[in-house]
Structure formats: C-alpha cells, structure tokens
Amino acid sequence: MDIIKNDHKDKKRRYKITQHQLSLVRPDVWRKLKRANEIDKPYRPMARRVALMSYLSRPFQVLQNNINRKKLNRIRFDGQPPLFIIGHWRTGTTFLHNLLHKDRRFGYLCNYQTFVFTVALLSKKLMRALSRPFFPGERSQDNIKVSPYYPAEEEQPFTMISTRSGMHTFFFPRNRSYFDKYNVFKGITAKEKRKWQRDYLYLLKNISLYNDQKPLLLKNPHNTGRVKELLELFPGAKFIFLHRDPYTVFLSTLHMYDKVVRTQFFHAFSDEEIRDLVMYISRETLKKYLADRALIPEGQLIEVSYADLDEHPYETVKRIYETLDLPDFSVAEPDIRKHLDDVKDYKKNVFRELDPELKARVRKELDFYFDAFGYE
C-alpha cells in the first residue's frame, strides 16, 4: 500500500513514500524473512524501524487473534465463493475494483485495513482514525484517487502474516523464489502448497469477518497465476481477467516500480535488473494463467480488454454482471454511475515510446500473449 506524504518543495503535488508496508508485520514472519534474506546496508535503518513497529504492535496482534479465533474458525466460503479480479499489474484492475466495490452487497479489503491488518479487528472506528493521516489524495504511480475506504489488494496484508507471499520478491528482489513458489507454483512441494492455501484461507477469513461475512470481492494481480490453486480452495469462484496492450503494460509496470516498488526494497537493485525482473514476472505469470484458464468452469470467467473498460465502462460492467450471473445489476447501478461521473475527468499517465531494443524484447518474450488476445 502507498503510505505517502506531501512534499511542498515542488509546486505540483509530489509524494514521497516514507513507511514500509511491513511495518506491522508479525514478529515471527519478520524473523523468518530476515533469516532467509540479507538486508543491504542502505536499507538497514528501514529494517530496524520495521522491527520496532512489529514488536511494539505484537501485544495487540495477540489480543486480536485471541478475541477472534473461534469466529474465524467458523467462517466457510462454500455458499458464497469469492469474485476474483485478476490480470497483470497496470491493466485496469484497480479501476474495475473501484467500480465493483460500489455494489454494497460485496465485502472487500479497505485501504486502511490493509495498513493495520494485524490489529484492524480490534476497533474499526479507531483504526480508521489512526490510519487516515497516512493517505494522500492520489496514488503516486498513476494519480488515481486514494481514500482510506477504497478497496485494496489482499496480497499486501498477506505479506504481514505469512512468508508465503509472492509479493516478498518485491521487497527482496534478488530472491525470486517467493514469486516462483507462491505466484506460479514452480519448484514448490505439496507440503509448501498446502501451507500457502492454509495461510491464504486464513487471510480471507479475516477479511470476511471484517465485512460481516458478505461475499468477497478481491482484486489481486498476484492471483493471476494462481487460478488452479484458487479453484482447489473455491470451486465455485468467479474470475474477471483484464488484458491490455503489452507495450503499455510493460512501460507502466516499470513506472510503478520506479515510483512505488523500489521504495520497498531491502536489496540494492539496478534499473537493468528491475527490467529483467519485470519481464520475468510478466512472462511467467501470463503463461501460467493461459495454461490454467481452461480449468475454470463455464460461466465462471469473463475476459475483458482494458480498451473496452476504459472506453465503455458502464456497458462493460453490466456485461460482467450478466456473463457471470452476478446479483441484480440494477441494485448497484446508481452508485456505479455516480462513481463514473466522479472520475470522468481523470487523466491517465502518458508514457514515452519504448526504445526499439526493449520493444523487440517485449514482443519476443510475450509473443504468446500478443497472439492470445490479438495485440500487435
């Protein structure tokens, strides 16, 4: 999550990320991450701050667990499996998430809950108040409006409660094993996979409890390579997959790393290494999705282009409801229309043209994706 403060040195609004996403990580998770990864010298002050916040918050984390353990054990998803929004980063998943969360019949993870996840269930009102000052008006990578009450990705708090998140590769970019094992399930043992499913299910139970056990609406690009594994947990789950021009996605993802992800590094990592990592993650994630999408039962998947969502958002959302047989669209329609009116003046980032060498590389390494969705 972007924890950002205003920088008044620039006439324009510029934000600097000053906190680490792992600030309220469970101490046992932090110890395991430190044992498995060297933290480079420039990042050790940040690591010490993470450790301090983690240990200071531990009594409250324990209190939350003790209060809610029995309630969490009783939660089941058999009758109302989640709705998953998936797709590569920067393909419009946030825009769609912000639209669909206006349907108040869904439960979802809030931005403020993400930041204080390990203590969020102690007091909704208090946690909302404490986290509000940390939120800017816009995200630094794309100027999308940010609110403590807007929906967020569940992979972010997953990094606080488990060592089995692919997102840990964002923090320790020289260690691709987190991505390989827990995003695309490559080189993983059956035991490790069961533990990932156990931890992920525990995460969703917490979100469900926070939302009075409403059907969950989840947006998480990390889930794009997990279709098979998610269906094993939730056979009735429904999926919305978004796709977009690969050249734009690659450029936009590099921009996201530059503005946000690199601020969370504990490893020294060059621009060239970032490009290689982004290319690797993109290729492996999309290959895994295309290999597994046939496993999704008929009526439980819709694939949507960013162009359709961008140019015809109302019609696209209505088509999603109809294709996936979601609850009566007319109930959510007024709030969705209002949100579309609120964001009608949003200006997208404009990126430079990819240099010919990088463009050729994207075309070569993602040729299967170009072919699958007709991009050129």
PADO-889385 format. One line per 3 residues: number of its first residue (from 1); their letters; for each residue x, y, z of C-alpha. Coordinates in Angstrom, 1 decimal. Example, Ala and Ser with C-alpha at 12.3 -4.5 7.8 and 13.67 -1.06 7.14 Angstrom:
BEGIN
1> AS> 12.3 -4.5 7.8 | 13.7 -1.1 7.1 $
//
This chain:
BEGIN
1> MDI> 0.0 0.0 0.0 | 1.2 3.5 -0.7 | 1.9 5.4 2.6 $
4> IKN> 2.7 8.8 1.2 | 3.2 12.3 2.5 | 3.0 15.6 0.6 $
7> DHK> 6.3 17.3 -0.4 | 5.8 21.0 -0.5 | 9.2 21.7 -2.2 $
10> DKK> 7.5 21.3 -5.6 | 4.7 23.5 -6.8 | 3.0 20.4 -8.1 $
13> RRY> 1.8 17.7 -5.7 | 4.6 15.3 -5.2 | 4.6 12.4 -2.7 $
16> KIT> 7.3 10.5 -1.0 | 6.7 7.1 0.4 | 8.0 7.2 4.0 $
19> QHQ> 6.8 3.9 5.6 | 7.3 0.3 4.7 | 4.4 -2.0 4.0 $
22> LSL> 5.7 -4.5 6.6 | 5.6 -2.0 9.5 | 3.0 -4.1 11.4 $
25> VRP> 4.3 -7.5 10.2 | 4.0 -10.4 12.7 | 7.4 -10.7 14.5 $
28> DVW> 7.8 -14.4 13.6 | 7.2 -13.6 9.9 | 9.8 -10.8 10.1 $
31> RKL> 12.4 -13.1 11.8 | 12.0 -15.7 9.1 | 12.3 -13.2 6.3 $
34> KRA> 15.5 -11.8 7.8 | 17.0 -15.2 8.2 | 16.2 -16.1 4.5 $
37> NEI> 17.4 -12.7 3.1 | 20.4 -10.5 3.5 | 19.3 -6.8 4.0 $
40> DKP> 21.7 -4.5 2.3 | 23.4 -1.7 4.3 | 21.5 1.3 3.0 $
43> YRP> 18.2 -0.4 3.9 | 19.0 -1.4 7.4 | 17.6 1.7 9.1 $
46> MAR> 14.2 1.0 7.4 | 14.5 -2.7 8.6 | 15.1 -1.5 12.2 $
49> RVA> 12.0 0.6 12.0 | 10.0 -2.3 10.7 | 11.3 -4.5 13.5 $
52> LMS> 10.5 -1.8 16.2 | 6.9 -1.4 14.9 | 6.4 -5.1 14.6 $
55> YLS> 7.4 -5.8 18.2 | 5.6 -2.8 19.7 | 2.4 -4.0 18.0 $
58> RPF> 2.7 -7.6 18.9 | 0.6 -7.5 22.1 | -2.3 -6.0 20.1 $
61> QVL> -1.8 -8.6 17.4 | -2.0 -11.4 20.0 | -5.1 -9.8 21.5 $
64> QNN> -6.8 -9.6 18.1 | -6.1 -13.3 17.5 | -7.3 -14.4 20.9 $
67> INR> -10.6 -12.4 20.6 | -11.4 -13.7 17.1 | -10.0 -17.2 16.9 $
70> KKL> -13.3 -19.0 17.3 | -15.2 -16.7 15.0 | -12.6 -17.2 12.2 $
73> NRI> -12.7 -21.0 12.6 | -16.5 -20.9 12.0 | -16.3 -19.0 8.7 $
76> RFD> -16.9 -21.0 5.5 | -17.0 -20.0 1.8 | -18.9 -22.9 0.4 $
79> GQP> -22.1 -21.0 -0.3 | -20.6 -17.7 -1.4 | -17.2 -18.2 -3.1 $
82> PLF> -15.2 -15.0 -3.8 | -15.2 -13.0 -7.0 | -11.6 -12.5 -8.2 $
85> IIG> -10.4 -9.6 -10.4 | -7.1 -10.8 -11.9 | -4.7 -9.6 -14.7 $
88> HWR> -1.2 -8.3 -14.9 | -0.4 -5.1 -13.0 | -1.4 -1.9 -14.8 $
91> TGT> -4.2 -3.5 -16.8 | -7.1 -1.6 -15.2 | -7.7 -3.9 -12.3 $
94> TFL> -7.8 -1.0 -9.8 | -10.3 0.9 -11.9 | -12.6 -2.1 -12.1 $
97> HNL> -12.2 -2.8 -8.4 | -13.2 0.7 -7.5 | -16.3 0.4 -9.7 $
100> LHK> -17.5 -3.0 -8.4 | -16.9 -2.2 -4.7 | -19.8 0.3 -5.1 $
103> DRR> -22.0 -2.7 -5.0 | -22.6 -2.8 -1.3 | -23.5 -6.4 -1.3 $
106> FGY> -19.8 -7.3 -1.6 | -17.3 -7.3 1.1 | -13.8 -6.1 0.4 $
109> LCN> -10.5 -5.2 2.0 | -10.2 -1.4 2.7 | -7.1 0.6 2.3 $
112> YQT> -6.9 1.5 6.0 | -7.5 -2.1 7.0 | -4.6 -3.1 4.8 $
115> FVF> -2.1 -0.9 6.6 | -3.2 -2.1 10.1 | -4.3 -5.6 9.2 $
118> TVA> -2.8 -7.4 12.1 | -4.7 -5.2 14.6 | -7.6 -4.0 12.4 $
121> LLS> -10.3 -6.1 14.0 | -9.7 -4.6 17.5 | -11.7 -1.4 16.6 $
124> KKL> -12.8 -0.3 13.2 | -13.5 3.3 14.3 | -10.2 3.7 16.0 $
127> MRA> -8.2 2.1 13.2 | -9.9 4.3 10.6 | -9.0 7.4 12.6 $
130> LSR> -5.4 6.3 13.2 | -4.7 5.5 9.6 | -6.4 8.4 7.9 $
133> PFF> -3.4 10.9 8.1 | -1.2 8.4 6.1 | -3.3 8.6 2.9 $
136> PGE> -2.7 11.1 0.1 | -5.3 12.3 -2.3 | -3.8 10.3 -5.2 $
139> RSQ> -1.6 7.3 -5.8 | 1.9 8.3 -6.8 | 2.2 5.9 -9.7 $
142> DNI> -0.9 6.8 -11.6 | -2.8 9.7 -9.9 | -5.8 7.5 -9.1 $
145> KVS> -7.7 8.9 -6.2 | -7.0 7.3 -2.8 | -9.2 7.0 0.2 $
148> PYY> -8.9 5.0 3.4 | -12.3 3.5 2.4 | -11.4 2.5 -1.1 $
151> PAE> -10.7 -1.2 -1.8 | -7.2 -2.6 -1.7 | -5.2 -5.8 -2.7 $
154> EEQ> -5.2 -8.6 -0.2 | -1.6 -9.6 -1.1 | -0.4 -6.5 0.8 $
157> PFT> -1.5 -7.7 4.3 | -0.7 -11.3 3.3 | 3.0 -10.3 3.4 $
160> MIS> 2.4 -9.3 7.1 | 1.0 -12.7 8.2 | 2.9 -15.2 6.1 $
163> TRS> 6.2 -15.8 4.5 | 4.4 -17.4 1.6 | 3.6 -14.4 -0.5 $
166> GMH> 4.9 -13.8 -4.0 | 5.0 -10.1 -3.0 | 8.0 -10.7 -0.8 $
169> TFF> 10.0 -10.7 -4.1 | 9.0 -7.0 -4.3 | 10.9 -6.5 -1.0 $
172> FPR> 13.8 -8.8 -1.7 | 14.1 -8.6 -5.5 | 17.2 -10.8 -5.7 $
175> NRS> 15.1 -13.6 -4.2 | 12.7 -14.8 -6.9 | 11.8 -18.0 -5.0 $
178> YFD> 8.8 -16.2 -3.4 | 7.3 -15.4 -6.8 | 8.2 -18.8 -8.3 $
181> KYN> 6.7 -20.8 -5.4 | 3.7 -18.8 -4.4 | 2.6 -16.9 -7.5 $
184> VFK> 3.2 -19.5 -10.2 | 3.8 -22.6 -8.0 | 7.1 -23.6 -9.7 $
187> GIT> 9.5 -25.6 -7.6 | 7.1 -26.0 -4.8 | 6.5 -29.1 -2.7 $
190> AKE> 3.0 -30.4 -1.9 | 3.5 -29.5 1.7 | 4.5 -25.9 0.9 $
193> KRK> 1.5 -25.6 -1.3 | -0.9 -26.8 1.4 | 0.7 -24.2 3.8 $
196> WQR> 0.2 -21.5 1.2 | -3.5 -22.4 0.9 | -3.9 -22.6 4.6 $
199> DYL> -2.4 -19.1 5.1 | -4.4 -17.6 2.2 | -7.6 -19.0 3.5 $
202> YLL> -6.8 -17.5 7.0 | -6.3 -14.1 5.3 | -9.6 -14.3 3.6 $
205> KNI> -11.4 -15.3 6.7 | -10.1 -12.2 8.4 | -11.4 -10.0 5.6 $
208> SLY> -14.7 -11.8 5.6 | -15.1 -11.3 9.4 | -14.3 -7.6 9.0 $
211> NDQ> -17.1 -7.4 6.4 | -19.8 -9.3 8.3 | -19.2 -12.3 6.0 $
214> KPL> -20.5 -10.7 2.8 | -19.4 -12.4 -0.5 | -15.9 -11.2 -1.1 $
217> LLK> -14.7 -9.0 -4.0 | -11.0 -9.5 -4.3 | -8.5 -7.7 -6.7 $
220> NPH> -5.0 -9.1 -6.8 | -2.7 -9.3 -9.8 | -0.6 -11.9 -7.8 $
223> NTG> -3.6 -14.2 -8.2 | -3.3 -14.2 -12.0 | -1.0 -17.2 -11.9 $
226> RVK> -3.0 -19.0 -9.1 | -6.2 -19.9 -10.9 | -5.7 -23.7 -10.5 $
229> ELL> -4.8 -23.3 -6.8 | -7.7 -20.9 -6.1 | -10.2 -23.3 -7.7 $
232> ELF> -8.9 -26.0 -5.4 | -9.9 -23.8 -2.5 | -13.1 -22.3 -4.1 $
235> PGA> -14.5 -24.5 -6.9 | -17.4 -22.0 -7.4 | -15.2 -18.9 -7.6 $
238> KFI> -15.7 -16.5 -10.5 | -13.0 -14.6 -12.3 | -12.6 -11.4 -14.2 $
241> FLH> -9.4 -11.3 -16.2 | -8.2 -8.0 -17.7 | -5.7 -7.6 -20.5 $
244> RDP> -4.1 -4.7 -22.2 | -1.6 -3.7 -24.9 | 1.7 -5.4 -23.6 $
247> YTV> 3.9 -2.5 -24.6 | 1.9 -0.1 -22.5 | 1.7 -2.6 -19.6 $
250> FLS> 5.5 -3.1 -19.6 | 6.2 0.7 -19.5 | 3.6 1.3 -16.9 $
253> TLH> 4.9 -1.5 -14.7 | 8.4 0.0 -14.9 | 6.9 3.3 -13.8 $
256> MYD> 5.2 1.6 -10.9 | 8.5 0.1 -9.8 | 10.2 3.4 -10.1 $
259> KVV> 7.5 5.3 -8.1 | 6.5 2.7 -5.5 | 8.1 -0.8 -5.5 $
262> RTQ> 11.7 0.3 -5.3 | 10.8 2.3 -2.2 | 10.1 -1.0 -0.5 $
265> FFH> 13.4 -2.8 -1.5 | 15.7 -4.2 1.1 | 18.2 -5.1 -1.7 $
268> AFS> 20.3 -2.8 -3.9 | 18.8 -3.4 -7.4 | 19.7 -1.6 -10.6 $
271> DEE> 17.3 -0.3 -13.3 | 18.5 -3.1 -15.7 | 17.8 -5.7 -13.0 $
274> IRD> 14.4 -4.3 -12.5 | 13.6 -4.5 -16.2 | 14.8 -8.2 -16.2 $
277> LVM> 12.6 -9.0 -13.2 | 9.5 -7.3 -14.6 | 10.0 -9.2 -17.8 $
280> YIS> 10.4 -12.5 -16.0 | 7.4 -11.9 -13.7 | 5.2 -10.8 -16.6 $
283> RET> 6.1 -13.8 -18.8 | 5.7 -16.5 -16.1 | 2.5 -15.0 -14.7 $
286> LKK> 0.7 -14.8 -18.1 | 1.9 -18.2 -19.2 | 0.6 -19.8 -16.0 $
289> YLA> -2.8 -18.0 -16.5 | -3.2 -19.1 -20.1 | -2.2 -22.7 -19.2 $
292> DRA> -4.8 -22.8 -16.4 | -7.8 -20.8 -17.6 | -9.4 -23.8 -19.3 $
295> LIP> -9.9 -25.2 -15.7 | -12.4 -22.5 -14.9 | -15.9 -23.9 -15.4 $
298> EGQ> -18.2 -22.3 -18.0 | -19.9 -19.2 -16.7 | -17.3 -18.5 -14.1 $
301> LIE> -14.8 -16.5 -16.2 | -15.0 -13.3 -18.3 | -12.0 -11.8 -20.1 $
304> VSY> -12.2 -8.0 -20.5 | -9.9 -5.7 -22.5 | -8.6 -2.6 -20.9 $
307> ADL> -9.8 -0.7 -24.0 | -13.4 -1.8 -23.5 | -13.3 -0.9 -19.8 $
310> DEH> -11.7 2.5 -20.5 | -14.0 3.5 -23.4 | -17.2 1.9 -22.3 $
313> PYE> -17.0 1.3 -18.5 | -20.8 1.2 -17.8 | -21.6 -1.2 -20.6 $
316> TVK> -18.6 -3.4 -19.7 | -19.5 -3.6 -16.0 | -23.1 -4.5 -17.0 $
319> RIY> -21.8 -7.2 -19.3 | -19.7 -8.6 -16.4 | -22.8 -8.9 -14.2 $
322> ETL> -24.7 -10.7 -17.0 | -21.9 -13.1 -18.1 | -21.0 -14.2 -14.5 $
325> DLP> -24.7 -14.2 -13.4 | -23.9 -11.8 -10.5 | -26.7 -10.4 -8.3 $
328> DFS> -29.2 -7.9 -9.9 | -27.2 -5.1 -11.5 | -29.9 -2.6 -11.1 $
331> VAE> -29.3 -2.5 -7.3 | -25.7 -1.3 -7.8 | -26.3 0.7 -11.0 $
334> PDI> -26.9 4.2 -9.3 | -23.7 4.0 -7.2 | -21.6 2.8 -10.2 $
337> RKH> -22.9 5.6 -12.4 | -22.1 8.1 -9.7 | -18.6 6.8 -9.4 $
340> LDD> -18.1 7.0 -13.2 | -19.3 10.6 -13.1 | -16.9 11.4 -10.2 $
343> VKD> -13.8 10.1 -12.1 | -14.8 11.3 -15.6 | -12.0 14.0 -15.6 $
346> YKK> -9.2 11.5 -14.6 | -6.1 12.0 -16.7 | -4.0 8.8 -17.4 $
349> NVF> -0.3 8.8 -17.4 | 1.3 9.4 -20.8 | 4.5 7.3 -21.4 $
352> REL> 7.4 7.7 -23.7 | 7.8 5.3 -26.6 | 9.7 2.1 -25.8 $
355> DPE> 13.1 2.1 -27.2 | 13.4 -0.4 -30.2 | 15.5 -2.9 -28.3 $
358> LKA> 13.1 -3.1 -25.3 | 10.1 -3.2 -27.7 | 11.6 -6.1 -29.6 $
361> RVR> 12.3 -7.9 -26.3 | 8.7 -7.5 -25.1 | 7.4 -8.7 -28.5 $
364> KEL> 9.6 -11.8 -28.4 | 9.1 -12.8 -24.8 | 5.4 -12.2 -24.7 $
367> DFY> 4.6 -13.4 -28.2 | 2.1 -15.9 -26.8 | 0.2 -13.1 -25.0 $
370> FDA> 0.1 -11.0 -28.2 | -1.3 -14.0 -30.0 | -3.8 -15.0 -27.3 $
373> FGY> -5.5 -11.6 -27.2 | -4.8 -10.2 -30.7 | -2.4 -7.4 -29.8 $
376> E> 0.1 -6.1 -32.3 $
//
